[in-house]
Amino acid sequence: MKKILFILIIFLSSCSPSDDKKSSDKTSNNSIEISGEIKRISVGNIDAKIVIIAYESLTCSHCADFHKDVYPQLKKKYLDTGLAKIEFRHFPLDVAAFNASKVSQCKSDQSLEILESLYSNQQEWVKGNTAEEINNNLKKFLEEKGFKIDFEKCINDKEIEDFVLNDRIEGVKKFKVNATPTIIINDKKFEKTLNYKNLKKSLEKMI
């Protein structure tokens, strides 16, 4: 019953308006194993004292903007240097994002690459009038990009489904996440306008 309720929430939720652009060794690309073969998608020093959590929905334009405009600078300054790590957690706002999240978790050796490709090329697959059309576009996109994925198996994998939904449930319960992207830094919600300048100011105080 809990799972059904949260799937309904996913249907009813929506991303922040797309015209509001303000919304929001050990140093390497890492996937931290959570359970079984499913691994948390993360980047940076696994022992960093600064832990950034990004709750995102793969169909949200603001999340795509974050990956385009903020994340590269964040990676260069803080992740690649070992000062911080970031964990990408799932907060799907619709069925298309839910399925895309499941696909991104389906191959642990390619999870980060798939996630980044989905965000950087979001407009290529987030199109269609129905969830079925978007799913077909998502499947076609992945094939064209050369990702070897059993699409139907991935989106119907119950363990992956639970993993994605548990990210969303925890985000709501622990951090009161209600929009994407939402950034958590050392277990505290980042409340300022999400841009690199504001993020840098907060991170510099923690170094």
N, C-alpha and C positions, 0 to 999 in steps of 0.2 A: 504493500500500500504506500509506503514512504516513497518508493521509486516512482510509482505512478503519479503521485502528487507533484514531485519535482519535475517530472517530464511535462506535466501540465503547466507548471510555472515557466518552463522553457518556452512552451508554445506562446504564452501570454506576455512574456517579457520582450523588451525591445532595446536596441542600442540607443545611446544618447543621440540627439539629432546630428546628422552628418554635416550640417553647415556650421556647427559650432566647433571650431578647430582648437578651442582652449582645453576641451576635455582631455580628459585625462587618460713538469712536473706536476705540481698541484694546481698550477694555473693553466687551465685548458678548457676546451668544451667538454662538459661532463654530463653524464646521465646517471643519476643516483638511483639505485635499485630500490623500489618500494615493496613490491610483492611479486613473486613469480618472475615472469619475463617482462613485466611492465616496469618501466623505469621513469623516474621523474626527469623531465627535460630541464637541464640547467647548464649554466655557463659560468666559469670562474673558479676561484680557489675554494675547494671543498671545506677548508678550515678557516675561511675568511671570517673576521669578526663582524663584518657588515653583510647581512643577508637580506636581499631584496626579493620579494615575491610579487609577481605580476599576474593578477587575475585578469584573464582576457577571453574574448569571444572571437572566433575566427572570422565571423561575418561582420564584425564591428569596424567601421572605417577609422575610428579613433585609435583602435589597436594597431591597425595597419600603419597609421601615421606615426605612432610611437616607434614601431619597428623601423620605419624609414628615417625619421628625424631625430629621435632621442637615443634609441638603443645603440647605434653605431658609435656615438660619442661616449656613451656610458661604457661600452665594451672596451674602447681604446684606453680610456682614462682609469677605469676602476676594475674591470673584470680581467683584462689581459695582464694587468700589473699585479694581480693577486690581492688587491685591497678589498674586493667584494665578490660575491657571487649572486647570480639571479636565478630564480626558479620560475618557470612559466607554468602557471596552473590554469586549469580549465574552468571557465564560467560561461558555458554556452547559453546564448540568448534566444536561440531558435533551433529548429531541427537540423537545418543545414550546418550550423556551427557545431551542433552535437555530433553529427556524423564526421565532420572534418576533424574534430578533436579525437575521435576514436581512430581515424586513419593515421593521425600524427603519432599516436601511441602504439601503432601496430607493429612497427619495425624498429627495435631499440637502437640499431646501428645507424638508422637514418632519421630518427625522430626530429632532431634539431634542423636538419636540412629540409625535411618536409614542412615543418612549421614555418621556417623562414620563407620558403617558396610560396606557401599558401598566403602569407601576409604580403609579400612583395608583389605578388601577381593576383591580388584579391579580386580585381574587377574582371579577370578572365574566367573565373568560375562562379562567382556570386552573381548569378543572373538566372532569370527564369521566373515564371509566375506561380510555380508550385514547388513543393519540397522535392518532388520526383524529378522535375526539370533541373533543379540545382544539383541534385545528387548525380544526375547523368552528366552535367557539366563538370562536376568535381571529378568524377571517374575519368572522363575524357582528358581533363587537365593533367591528372596524375600520369596517365598513360603517355601523353605527349611530352611530359617532362622526364620520362624514362624511369619513373619509380615502379619497381616490380612489386606490386601489391595485389593481394586477392581482396578486391574491394568489398564484395559481399560478405566474405568471411570476417573482415575487419569491423564492418559496421554492425555485424550481428554477434560479435564476441561479447558475451555477458560479463566476463571478468574486466575487459577494457571498459565496457559500459558502466559498471559499478565504480571503477577507478575515476572516470570522468565525473560522474554524478557526485561521488564523495568529495571531489575537489570543490564542486559548487556548494554542496551542503556545508562543508567546513568553512568556506568563505563567508557564507551567510551567518552561520552560528558564531564563529570565532571573531570575525572582523567586520561584520555587518555590511558586507559587500552588496551593493544594489545597482551597480553600473560598471561599465568597462571602458577603458582599463582602470583598474584600481591597484595602486602600488602600496605595498606594505614593506616598511623598512624596520628590521629588528623588532617585528611583531607590533609595530605601530603604523596606523594608516596614514599615508601621505595625503594631507588635506589641501595643499596649495595647487594652483594651476599646474598641470603636468607639462612641463617643458624642461629642457636640459639645464637651463640656468637655475631654476628653482630646485631641481633635483640635486644639482651640484652643491648648492649652498647647504642643503641638509646633510649630504654625505661628507662634506669637508669638516663639519663639526664633529663627526664620529671617528675621524682618522687619528 
